[in-house]
Amino acid sequence: MSRPKKNQTQDERTHMGQAGRLGTVIVAGFWVSTGAIAQESRPPSALEAAAAVSLGGPASTQAQLEQDRIRRLQDSRWPGLDAALDPLEASRQSFAERTGLNLSFDYQAYYQSATESLTDIDEAASGQARILGQWTLLNRGGENPGQLVFTLENRHLLGTEIAPGGLAGQIGYTGVTATTFSDTDTTLSVAYWSQTLAGGRAGFVAGRIDPGDYSDILGYVNPRTTFSNFSILFSPVLPLPDPGFGIAGGGFLTDQIYTLGVLSDANGSMTDVEWFPGGPEFYKYAEIGWTPERSKRFLTNVHLGVFHVDERTEAGVPESHGAILSANHTINEELMIYGRLGWSEGEAPIARRAANAGLLWRPGLYDDLFGFGATVADPVDETLDTQTTMEAFYRLDLSDNVALTADVQHMINPGFNDQDPTVFGLRLRINL
């Protein structure tokens, strides 16, 4: 049953106050810790390199290919495995140089277990096997390359009744605890033309796109390598559709000011590759932002975004619109802090109002990464209490190609559960 809105008791105020103080202590602690990290000169970071090759965010196909390439050039805990895979990686690189076709393969496995389930299902597991491709067919080696980009993937269950993407329904949580981890079988998730313009200052993509790659992007947004909860990765006021046909474009108006926009099918689907199956019903998003320089777009960024989603007649969802103010700042490539404020009108989003904040910290151990984030949101259903979502993870990089991430999420006033559930997760990623 749903949890109705109620007056805040002293216990609840104490609970929220303790959560707030805990977050403050964690932030302060990592600010202090960062000052003690030894600094050294290094080549451009993976996020800087990814920003240079992709109009989309860190999770987009082009950006993921570049981040994985950079990671393979670094030291790891498992040099023996790295050396064993070097010939395969060299062959793949040679093939890409000869043909212009850059191929990569990755596999993700994710297990989640939840407390306070409303059913007899309290665990979920699924896997993703992906082929990522980028084929440079125009101006290879030139300033304005044109590329065919695609991701073919298979999402499948791993011994449980449901995938992690469906676990929220079992615990009465208004949201998604494992973004992208579903069981949609084999799909062509994206396939589009990417065109660079003006010597890298602008560009566009057109075809079957993931609108989430071009909406309200900050440098930590990647559900396969950082956080898992949708309301931590994005603002829950943003009603992102699944991949569909569309176009996105953007460019730098000055060395620091940029614009970005996307128009996509509001009825996008992972499983049905159709041309606007619900008719001309669109998801639209546009932003204007500032970054200190183009290469820092993922690392330090402030932007204001607005969105509008048409009424979806067949789905019975009225039109929605809203705005988001987002920012992140990275210090010495070791500590990233971020924050968001979001507002929406309409029934398509998860929330009417939301505030996000968090941090990501590199402890200096190979490519390990720690993250903590919290989101406070007012659900679209005004009878429900304000909902708080917290998530923390630690990613252990075992080798150039293998990473293991432990994750914990806690929900306060989840919406349809009188208890406050906790979700524990373990994610494995392998890339070649």
C-alpha positions as CSV (number, residue, x, y, z in Angstrom):
1,M,0.0,0.0,0.0
2,S,1.1,3.6,-0.5
3,R,2.6,5.5,2.3
4,P,0.3,8.6,2.8
5,K,1.7,12.1,3.4
6,K,2.0,12.8,7.2
7,N,3.1,15.5,9.5
8,Q,6.8,15.2,10.3
9,T,7.4,13.8,13.8
10,Q,10.3,14.6,16.1
11,D,11.9,11.2,15.3
12,E,11.7,11.9,11.6
13,R,13.2,15.3,12.0
14,T,16.0,13.7,14.0
15,H,16.5,11.0,11.4
16,M,16.8,13.5,8.6
17,G,19.0,15.7,10.7
18,Q,21.4,12.8,11.4
19,A,21.5,12.0,7.6
20,G,22.3,15.6,6.9
21,R,25.1,15.7,9.5
22,L,26.4,12.4,8.2
23,G,26.6,13.8,4.7
24,T,28.4,16.9,5.9
25,V,31.0,14.9,7.8
26,I,31.6,12.7,4.8
27,V,32.0,15.7,2.5
28,A,34.3,17.4,4.9
29,G,36.4,14.3,5.5
30,F,37.0,13.8,1.8
31,W,37.8,17.4,1.3
32,V,40.5,17.1,4.0
33,S,41.7,13.7,2.6
34,T,42.1,15.1,-0.9
35,G,44.6,17.7,0.3
36,A,46.9,14.9,1.4
37,I,47.0,13.1,-2.0
38,A,50.3,13.3,-3.8
39,Q,49.9,15.2,-7.1
40,E,51.9,14.4,-10.2
41,S,51.8,15.4,-13.8
42,R,49.8,13.1,-15.9
43,P,48.4,12.9,-19.5
44,P,44.8,14.0,-20.2
45,S,42.4,12.0,-18.0
46,A,40.0,9.5,-19.5
47,L,37.1,11.9,-19.0
48,E,39.0,14.7,-20.8
49,A,39.8,12.3,-23.7
50,A,36.1,11.2,-23.8
51,A,34.8,14.8,-23.9
52,A,37.0,15.4,-26.9
53,V,35.5,12.6,-29.0
54,S,31.8,12.5,-28.0
55,L,28.9,15.0,-28.1
56,G,27.2,12.7,-25.5
57,G,28.0,12.0,-21.9
58,P,30.5,9.5,-20.4
59,A,28.1,6.6,-20.9
60,S,27.7,7.2,-24.6
61,T,29.2,4.6,-27.0
62,Q,32.0,6.9,-28.3
63,A,32.9,8.2,-24.8
64,Q,33.0,4.6,-23.4
65,L,35.2,3.4,-26.2
66,E,37.7,6.2,-25.5
67,Q,37.7,5.7,-21.7
68,D,38.3,2.0,-22.0
69,R,41.2,2.8,-24.4
70,I,42.8,5.2,-22.0
71,R,42.4,2.7,-19.1
72,R,44.3,0.0,-21.0
73,L,47.3,2.4,-21.1
74,Q,47.6,2.6,-17.2
75,D,49.0,0.3,-14.5
76,S,46.8,-2.1,-12.7
77,R,46.8,-4.7,-9.9
78,W,47.0,-7.6,-12.3
79,P,49.8,-7.0,-14.8
80,G,49.9,-10.6,-15.7
81,L,46.4,-10.5,-17.1
82,D,47.1,-7.2,-18.8
83,A,50.2,-8.7,-20.5
84,A,48.2,-11.8,-21.6
85,L,45.6,-9.6,-23.3
86,D,48.1,-7.2,-24.9
87,P,48.4,-9.2,-28.2
88,L,44.6,-9.2,-28.6
89,E,44.4,-5.5,-27.9
90,A,47.2,-4.8,-30.3
91,S,45.4,-6.7,-33.1
92,R,42.2,-4.9,-32.5
93,Q,44.0,-1.5,-32.6
94,S,45.8,-2.5,-35.8
95,F,42.5,-3.5,-37.4
96,A,41.0,-0.1,-36.4
97,E,43.9,1.8,-37.9
98,R,43.6,-0.2,-41.2
99,T,39.8,-0.1,-41.6
100,G,38.6,2.8,-39.4
101,L,36.3,0.4,-37.5
102,N,36.9,0.5,-33.8
103,L,35.2,-2.4,-32.0
104,S,35.1,-3.1,-28.3
105,F,33.4,-5.8,-26.3
106,D,32.2,-5.6,-22.7
107,Y,30.2,-7.6,-20.2
108,Q,28.5,-6.4,-17.0
109,A,27.0,-8.7,-14.4
110,Y,25.0,-7.1,-11.5
111,Y,23.5,-8.7,-8.4
112,Q,21.2,-6.8,-5.9
113,S,19.7,-7.9,-2.6
114,A,17.1,-5.9,-0.8
115,T,15.7,-5.6,2.7
116,E,12.0,-4.9,3.5
117,S,10.6,-6.5,0.3
118,L,6.8,-6.4,-0.1
119,T,6.8,-9.8,-1.9
120,D,8.8,-13.0,-1.7
121,I,11.3,-11.6,-4.1
122,D,14.2,-9.8,-2.6
123,E,17.1,-10.4,-5.0
124,A,17.8,-9.8,-8.6
125,A,20.6,-10.4,-11.1
126,S,21.2,-9.8,-14.7
127,G,24.0,-9.5,-17.3
128,Q,24.8,-7.3,-20.3
129,A,26.9,-8.4,-23.2
130,R,27.7,-5.6,-25.6
131,I,29.5,-4.9,-28.9
132,L,30.4,-1.2,-29.2
133,G,31.4,0.1,-32.6
134,Q,32.6,3.3,-34.2
135,W,33.3,3.2,-37.9
136,T,35.0,6.3,-39.3
137,L,33.8,6.6,-42.9
138,L,34.3,10.3,-43.6
139,N,37.5,12.4,-43.1
140,R,39.4,9.7,-41.2
141,G,42.4,11.4,-39.6
142,G,40.9,14.8,-40.5
143,E,39.4,17.6,-38.4
144,N,35.8,16.8,-38.9
145,P,35.3,13.0,-39.0
146,G,31.9,11.4,-39.8
147,Q,31.3,8.1,-38.0
148,L,28.7,5.3,-37.9
149,V,28.2,4.5,-34.2
150,F,26.3,1.5,-32.8
151,T,25.8,-0.7,-29.7
152,L,24.4,-4.2,-30.1
153,E,23.7,-5.8,-26.7
154,N,22.0,-8.7,-25.0
155,R,20.5,-8.2,-21.6
156,H,19.6,-11.4,-19.7
157,L,18.7,-12.8,-16.3
158,L,21.3,-14.5,-14.2
159,G,19.5,-17.2,-12.2
160,T,16.9,-15.0,-10.6
161,E,13.2,-14.3,-11.3
162,I,13.7,-10.6,-12.1
163,A,16.4,-8.3,-13.3
164,P,17.8,-5.6,-10.9
165,G,15.9,-3.0,-13.0
166,G,12.7,-4.4,-11.6
167,L,13.7,-4.7,-8.0
168,A,12.2,-1.3,-7.1
169,G,8.7,-2.6,-7.6
170,Q,9.3,-5.4,-5.1
171,I,10.3,-2.9,-2.3
172,G,7.7,-0.2,-3.1
173,Y,10.3,2.3,-4.2
174,T,9.4,5.1,-6.6
175,G,12.4,4.9,-8.9
176,V,15.0,2.5,-10.4
177,T,17.7,0.9,-8.3
178,A,19.8,-0.5,-11.3
179,T,19.7,1.8,-14.4
180,T,20.1,-0.2,-17.7
181,F,20.1,-3.6,-16.0
182,S,17.0,-5.2,-17.5
183,D,16.3,-8.5,-19.4
184,T,15.3,-7.2,-22.8
185,D,17.2,-9.9,-24.7
186,T,19.1,-8.9,-27.9
187,T,18.6,-5.3,-29.1
188,L,20.3,-2.7,-31.2
189,S,20.2,0.0,-28.5
190,V,21.8,2.7,-30.6
191,A,22.8,3.2,-34.2
192,Y,23.5,6.7,-35.5
193,W,25.6,8.9,-37.6
194,S,28.0,11.2,-35.7
195,Q,29.4,14.2,-37.4
196,T,32.0,16.5,-36.0
197,L,31.9,20.2,-37.2
198,A,34.1,23.3,-36.9
199,G,37.2,21.5,-36.0
200,G,35.7,19.8,-33.0
201,R,33.8,22.9,-31.7
202,A,30.4,21.5,-32.7
203,G,28.7,18.4,-33.9
204,F,25.5,16.4,-34.3
205,V,24.2,12.9,-34.1
206,A,21.2,11.5,-36.0
207,G,19.6,8.0,-36.0
208,R,18.6,5.7,-33.2
209,I,19.9,7.5,-30.1
210,D,19.7,7.3,-26.3
211,P,18.4,10.7,-25.2
212,G,20.0,10.1,-21.8
213,D,23.4,10.5,-23.4
214,Y,22.6,14.2,-24.3
215,S,20.4,15.3,-21.4
216,D,21.7,17.0,-18.2
217,I,25.1,15.4,-18.4
218,L,27.7,15.7,-15.6
219,G,31.0,13.8,-15.7
220,Y,30.0,11.0,-13.3
221,V,26.9,9.8,-15.1
222,N,27.7,6.2,-16.1
223,P,25.6,3.4,-14.7
224,R,28.2,0.7,-15.6
225,T,31.1,2.4,-13.8
226,T,29.8,4.7,-11.1
227,F,26.3,4.9,-9.4
228,S,23.4,2.7,-10.2
229,N,20.3,4.5,-9.0
230,F,18.6,6.6,-11.6
231,S,17.7,9.3,-9.1
232,I,21.4,9.7,-8.2
233,L,22.7,9.5,-11.8
234,F,20.1,12.0,-13.1
235,S,17.5,14.3,-11.5
236,P,14.2,12.4,-11.0
237,V,12.3,15.3,-12.5
238,L,13.7,14.4,-15.9
239,P,11.4,11.9,-17.8
240,L,13.9,10.2,-20.0
241,P,12.5,7.9,-22.6
242,D,14.2,4.7,-23.8
243,P,16.3,4.8,-27.0
244,G,14.5,5.9,-30.2
245,F,15.0,7.8,-33.4
246,G,16.1,11.4,-32.9
247,I,18.7,14.0,-33.4
248,A,21.0,15.8,-31.0
249,G,23.5,18.6,-31.6
250,G,25.6,21.2,-29.9
251,G,28.6,23.4,-30.0
252,F,30.8,26.0,-28.3
253,L,29.6,29.6,-28.8
254,T,32.9,30.8,-27.1
255,D,35.8,28.9,-25.6
256,Q,33.8,28.4,-22.4
257,I,30.0,28.7,-23.3
258,Y,28.2,25.9,-25.1
259,T,24.7,24.8,-26.1
260,L,23.3,21.3,-26.4
261,G,19.9,20.0,-27.5
262,V,18.1,16.8,-28.3
263,L,14.8,15.8,-30.0
264,S,13.8,12.2,-29.7
265,D,10.9,9.8,-29.8
266,A,8.9,10.1,-26.5
267,N,7.8,6.5,-27.0
268,G,11.3,5.1,-27.4
269,S,11.8,1.4,-26.6
270,M,14.8,-0.9,-26.0
271,T,13.0,-3.8,-27.7
272,D,11.0,-2.3,-30.6
273,V,13.2,-0.6,-33.2
274,E,10.3,1.3,-34.9
275,W,9.9,4.7,-36.5
276,F,7.9,6.7,-34.0
277,P,5.4,4.0,-33.2
278,G,3.2,6.4,-31.2
279,G,3.2,9.0,-33.9
280,P,4.9,12.5,-33.7
281,E,5.3,12.6,-29.9
282,F,8.6,14.1,-28.9
283,Y,11.0,14.4,-26.0
284,K,12.8,17.7,-26.2
285,Y,15.7,18.9,-24.1
286,A,18.0,21.9,-24.4
287,E,20.8,23.4,-22.2
288,I,23.2,26.2,-22.1
289,G,26.3,25.8,-20.0
290,W,29.8,26.9,-19.0
291,T,33.0,25.0,-18.6
292,P,36.5,26.4,-18.1
293,E,37.7,24.8,-21.3
294,R,36.4,22.3,-23.8
295,S,38.4,19.4,-22.5
296,K,37.0,20.0,-19.0
297,R,33.3,19.7,-20.0
298,F,32.8,16.5,-18.0
299,L,35.0,17.5,-15.1
300,T,33.8,21.1,-14.3
301,N,30.5,22.3,-15.7
302,V,27.5,24.5,-14.8
303,H,24.4,24.4,-17.0
304,L,20.7,25.2,-17.1
305,G,18.5,22.8,-18.9
306,V,14.8,22.8,-19.9
307,F,12.7,20.0,-21.2
308,H,9.3,19.2,-22.6
309,V,7.6,15.9,-23.4
310,D,4.5,15.7,-25.6
311,E,1.4,14.0,-24.4
312,R,1.7,10.2,-25.1
313,T,-1.8,9.4,-26.3
314,E,-1.6,5.6,-26.4
315,A,0.3,5.4,-23.1
316,G,-2.1,7.8,-21.5
317,V,0.6,10.1,-20.1
318,P,-0.1,13.9,-20.2
319,E,2.6,16.3,-21.4
320,S,5.3,17.4,-19.0
321,H,7.9,20.1,-18.8
322,G,10.5,21.4,-16.4
323,A,13.9,22.8,-15.7
324,I,17.2,21.7,-14.1
325,L,20.1,23.6,-12.8
326,S,23.2,21.4,-12.5
327,A,26.9,21.8,-11.7
328,N,30.0,19.8,-10.9
329,H,33.6,20.7,-10.0
330,T,36.7,18.5,-10.1
331,I,39.7,19.3,-7.9
332,N,43.2,18.0,-9.0
333,E,41.4,15.2,-11.0
334,E,40.9,13.5,-7.6
335,L,37.7,14.8,-6.1
336,M,34.5,15.7,-8.0
337,I,31.6,17.3,-6.2
338,Y,28.2,17.8,-7.9
339,G,24.7,19.2,-7.3
340,R,21.4,19.6,-9.0
341,L,18.1,21.4,-8.5
342,G,15.1,20.2,-10.6
343,W,11.5,21.2,-11.1
344,S,8.8,19.7,-13.3
345,E,5.0,19.8,-14.1
346,G,3.1,16.8,-15.3
347,E,2.9,13.1,-14.6
348,A,5.7,11.7,-16.8
349,P,8.6,12.2,-14.3
350,I,9.2,10.4,-11.1
351,A,9.3,13.7,-9.1
352,R,7.9,17.2,-9.1
353,R,10.9,18.7,-7.3
354,A,14.3,17.3,-6.4
355,A,17.7,18.2,-5.1
356,N,20.8,16.0,-5.7
357,A,24.3,16.3,-4.3
358,G,27.3,14.1,-3.9
359,L,31.0,13.4,-4.5
360,L,33.4,11.0,-6.2
361,W,36.9,10.5,-4.9
362,R,39.9,8.7,-6.3
363,P,42.0,7.4,-3.4
364,G,45.1,7.0,-5.5
365,L,45.0,3.2,-5.7
366,Y,45.2,2.4,-9.4
367,D,41.9,3.5,-11.0
368,D,39.8,2.8,-7.9
369,L,36.8,5.1,-7.3
370,F,34.6,5.9,-4.3
371,G,31.2,7.7,-4.7
372,F,28.5,9.0,-2.3
373,G,25.3,10.7,-3.5
374,A,21.9,11.7,-2.0
375,T,18.7,12.9,-3.6
376,V,15.7,14.4,-1.9
377,A,12.6,14.4,-4.1
378,D,8.9,15.2,-3.9
379,P,7.0,12.5,-5.9
380,V,4.6,13.4,-8.6
381,D,1.9,11.8,-6.5
382,E,1.3,14.6,-3.9
383,T,-0.2,12.1,-1.4
384,L,3.3,10.6,-0.9
385,D,6.0,11.8,1.5
386,T,9.2,13.5,0.4
387,Q,11.5,10.7,-0.6
388,T,15.3,10.5,0.2
389,T,17.6,8.2,-1.7
390,M,21.3,7.6,-0.7
391,E,23.9,5.6,-2.5
392,A,27.5,4.8,-1.9
393,F,29.9,2.6,-4.0
394,Y,33.5,1.6,-4.2
395,R,34.9,0.5,-7.5
396,L,37.9,-1.8,-7.3
397,D,39.9,-1.9,-10.6
398,L,41.5,-5.3,-10.7
399,S,43.1,-5.0,-14.1
400,D,43.0,-2.8,-17.2
401,N,39.9,-4.9,-18.3
402,V,38.2,-6.0,-15.0
403,A,36.5,-3.9,-12.3
404,L,34.4,-5.0,-9.3
405,T,32.0,-2.5,-7.7
406,A,30.3,-2.9,-4.3
407,D,27.3,-0.7,-3.9
408,V,24.7,0.1,-1.1
409,Q,21.5,2.2,-1.4
410,H,19.1,3.3,1.3
411,M,15.7,4.8,0.7
412,I,13.7,6.9,3.3
413,N,10.0,7.1,2.6
414,P,10.2,5.0,-0.6
415,G,6.6,5.8,-1.5
416,F,4.8,2.4,-1.4
417,N,6.5,0.8,1.6
418,D,6.0,1.6,5.3
419,Q,9.6,0.5,5.9
420,D,12.8,2.1,4.7
421,P,14.6,-0.5,2.5
422,T,18.3,-1.0,1.9
423,V,19.7,-2.5,-1.4
424,F,23.1,-4.1,-1.5
425,G,24.7,-4.7,-4.9
426,L,27.8,-6.2,-6.5
427,R,28.7,-5.3,-10.1
428,L,31.4,-6.9,-12.4
429,R,32.6,-5.3,-15.6
430,I,34.9,-6.8,-18.1
431,N,36.0,-5.0,-21.3
432,L,38.2,-6.0,-24.3
